[in-house]
Amino acid sequence: MTTIAHLSDLHFGSEDPALTVALREDLLAQRPDVVVVSGDLTQRARSREFAAATAWLESLPFPRVVVPGNHDVPLWNPFARLRAPLARFHRHHGDDAFPAWRDQHTAVIGLCTARSLLWKAGRISAWQVDELGAMLRALPAHLFKVVVTHHPFVDDSGGGTVGGAARALDLLEDWGVDLLLAGHLHRGFNADVTAWYPGRIRSIIVAQAGTALSVRRRGEANGYNLIAVSGDRFAIAVHGEVDGTFTRIANTGFRRSERGWITCGAAG
């Protein structure tokens, strides 16, 4: 079995200090195989915010896959935004265009959707689609395949999905991607892309994570997803903040079918 802790929208610079302690304690108790962070590590891409986010992440003794979000691009420094928009992010998290992790059961690949010329929105380029396709084709067929972005493929709030989503989904469907992880919306939910994109045949599950640490909540508690993958089944447990600690507040199971994944209700 593989366990993935999916965090998003940490927003150091507007974080709740008490929750940094509570979340770390819960993650240490859960002992995931890998921690995935789907962007917005900082509030305004300041050096001190990146330093704080990095120090907190490095206090977790687990492998990581980290992608940037739109808040990790400088807002108030136009020169840096245009010339080197992710320089500070890369200084702390490396400049790999497709950070990845895998074990014998699961492969996780991240890609950057943040763009210096887009204030809030994101995009997946044709080059990224081609490169991601090459990586997916090289993976063993039996692996559970996860792709991580900051901007979502599904948005039920009307704010908009990542640019290039439909084109990217053609490849993701062809090469057997099982799960898409994202943030940006500060809301957690699960969805199937077949319900949102006409013409999609094979289901791919979307798991959105709310904000893990920020005080900038949008109608729900801080939280993250804990994903357990085991053979032809997986489950997404939402760990939310309740009275200052993180606890499991929802758990949805999925099982593999001929056309991908179908919900099998609450998992145990």
N, C-alpha and C positions, 0 to 999 in steps of 0.2 A: 504494500500500500504506500502511496505517496500523499503527503499532506502539504498543502500550499496555504500560506497566510497571505491574503491579498489585502494590502493597505492602499489607501489613496488619499490625496489632498491633505497631507500633513500640515502644510501651511505654517512652517516655523516662522515666527514673526507675528503670528496671531494664534499661537497654540495655547491650550489650557495646560499650564505646568503640572497640575495635579494628574491630568490624564496621561502625560508622558510616563509617569511612574506606574500608573494603573495598567496601561497598555503593555508596557514592558513586562510587568509581572505576569500578565495573562499569556503573552507570547512565550515567555520562559516556561510556563506551566504546560502549554500546548505542544511545545517542541516541534514546530513544523520542519519539514525537510528543506524548504526554501521560502524566503520572504520575497514577495513581489510587491513593488511600489509603482502604482500607475499614475505617477506625475504629481505636479504641484507640491514639491517638497518645501517650497518657500512661499512667503507672501509677496515679496517684491524683488526676489532674486538678488538680495544684498549678500555680501560676503559673509557677514556674521550670521545670517539666516542659514546659508549653506553649511557653515561650520557647525552650527547647532544641530541641524538635521543629520549631518554626517556623524557627529559624535553620538547622537542617539541611536542611529542605525548600527554603528559599529559596536555598540554595547550589547547587541543581539548576536549570539554566537551561531548564526545560521548563514548559509549562502544567500545571496541576494540577486534579483534581477530588478533594475531600476530604470525607468524611462522618465524623461522630463515632461512637464506640462506647460501651459501658456504662462503661468505665474513664475516659472523658472527662467523666463526671458525678461531682461531688464525693461521696465516700463518708462522710467524717468530719465534714462540715459540713451537718447536716440542714436548716438554714435556706436555705443556698444550693442544696442539692439540690432542695428543694421550690419555692422561689421563682424561681430563675434557674439551672436545672441546667446549661445550656450557655453561660452568659455568658462564661466564659473561652475556650471553644472559638470562639465567635462573634467575640470580640475579636481573635483571631489569623487566623481563616479566613472571616470574613464571616457574615452571617446569612441567606444564601440558602437557602430550604427545599429547593430542588432544584438544587444546583450542576450545571452542565452544560458540555459542550465538544463541538464537532463540527468535522469537516473535510468534504471532498467525498465521503468514503467511509463515515465512521463517526460515530455520535452516542453520547455517554456521558451518562447522567443519574444523579445520586446522590440518595438520600433517607435521612433519619435514622430508625433503628429503636430507638435508645436511649430509655429512659423512666425518669423519676425515681422512679416507684413500683415499678419492676421492678429487682431487684438485678443480675441477670445476663442475664435474658431480654430479648427485644426484641419489638416489634410494629409492624405496618403498619396505619395507621388507614384508615377508610373515606374520610376527607377526602383522605389521601395518594393512595389509589387513584384517586379522581376527578381530582385535579390531575395525577397522572402520566399518566392516560389522555388528558387534554387535550393534554399536551405530546407524547405519542407520536403522536396523531392529526395533529398539525401537522407532523410530520417527513415528508420525502420517502420514498416507499415503498422506494426502492432502498438506503437507508442501512442499514448493519450497526448494529443497535441493542443497546446495553449498558446494564444497570441495575446500580447499585452500592448495596449495603447492608452494614452491619456483621454483622448476624445472618444465619445461613444459611437457604436454602430447603431444603437437603438436609443431613442430619447422620447419618452412618453409625456414629457412636459412641454414640448413644442419649442425647445431652445435650439434644436438643430443637431444633426449627426455629423460625423467626421466627413470632410470632403473626400471623394473618391471611394466611398464605402461600397457602392454597388459593384464597381469594377474589381475592388479587392475581394469581395465576397465570391466572385466567380472562381478565383484561384483558391481561396480558403476552402470552398466547397469541394473543388476538384481534388485537392490534396489532403482531405481528411481532417481538417482542423475541427476539434471538438468543443473548444471553449474559448470565448473572447472575454478578456478582463479589461475594465476601464473605470474611469472616475469622472471628474470634471463637474458633474451635476450636483454633488454633495447629497445624493440620494441613492439608497441601495435598493436594487430589485433584480430579478431574474427574468429573462425573456428568451424566446426562440426566434431566430431571424426569419423563419418561414412565415411568421405571422405579420412581419413588417416589410418584407421584400417580395413582391409578386414574382413568381417564376422560380423561386428557390425551391428545390426538391428535398435536399438533405438538410435536416435540422442541425443547427449549431447553436449552442446555448450561450447567451450573453449574461455575464455577472457584473453588475455595477456595484461599486463600493461607495458608501457615503464618506464623509470626511472623518478620518480617524482621530484627529487631535484638535482641529480648528474650532474656535469659538463662533465661526461664521457658519452655523448650522442652517439648514433649510427645512425646518418642520419635523426633523427626526433626530434621535440621539446620535452621538458619535458612535462609529462602529467600523467593523472590518469583516471580511469573509474568511472563513476557514474551510478549505476545500479538501475533501478526502477522496482520493481516486483509488479504486480497487477493481481491477478487471473490467467487466462490462457494466459496472455501476460507479457512480460518484455522487457525492452529496455536498451541498453548499450550506454551511452553518453560518448564520449571522451572529457575530458577537457584538452586542451593544452595551453602551454605558448605562448602568443602573445603580444609582446611589453611590457613584464614585468608583465603581469597579466594572470590569467588562465580564459579561456573562452571555451564554447562548440564549438568544431570544427567538430564533427561527431556524428551521433546518429542512431543506427540501432535497429529496432524492431523485436521481435520474437513472434510467437503465437504457442500454443500447438496443436499438431496433434496426431493421433493415434500412431505414431512412435516417438514421442518426439517433438522437437522444429523445426520450419521452419522459415526462414527469411521472414518478411513481409515488407521489405524495410525500408526507413528512417522513424523514429518515429517523431511525432510532439513534 
